[in-house]
Amino acid sequence: MGDRNFERSVVLMIEHSKNGAVGLVLNHITETGTQEVLPDWHNYANPIPDIFRGGPVEPNSCLALGRFLGGAITDFHFVFANVGIIDLSTDPKTLPETISEIKIFSGYSGWGPMQLDSELAADAWFVVEADPFDVFSSSHHDLWSIVLRRQEGPMAWLANYPKNPKLN
């Protein structure tokens, strides 16, 4: 694909419709802590208190995902399974106790109408089932390999593909 924003990226799709697509890169961390940008949320960002780079679109905005445990909760937009979007404009003290983890992202990944569909048709992306544990993994540096390794067949072999095959 050639876009360094997505080199060895694990992207969680938040929305994909005829109007376009929105996703978050799960494994690119910034050097900015939540304490610097969102001090009220610092103690809620577990287990890593740094902000992740969700993508190149609107890098000065933030979005958060939370892991919800048990109970029926209807006030949140769930992405999949027990992972939902957290509104960072609310007071974190008002969050339900069923939220066990929060991960904060600066920016997001965006595609215009049919753009992602074209990239998928060109086999520019590996599409795999999302796993809630990937969203909050503390192994973000190895997440690309971890996700590929658990796939079946040749896709799993790519988990060991060197960053620069010329140096292999």
Secondary structure, DSSP 8 states (H G I E B T S, - for coil): ---GGGTT--EEEEEEETTEEEEEESS-EEEEEHHHH-GGGGGGS-S--EEEE--SEEEEEEEEEEEE-SS---SSEEEETTEEEE-TTS-GGGS-TTEEEEEEEEEEEEE-TTHHHHHHHTT-S------HHHHT-S-GGGHHHHHHHTSSTHHHHGGG--SSGGG-
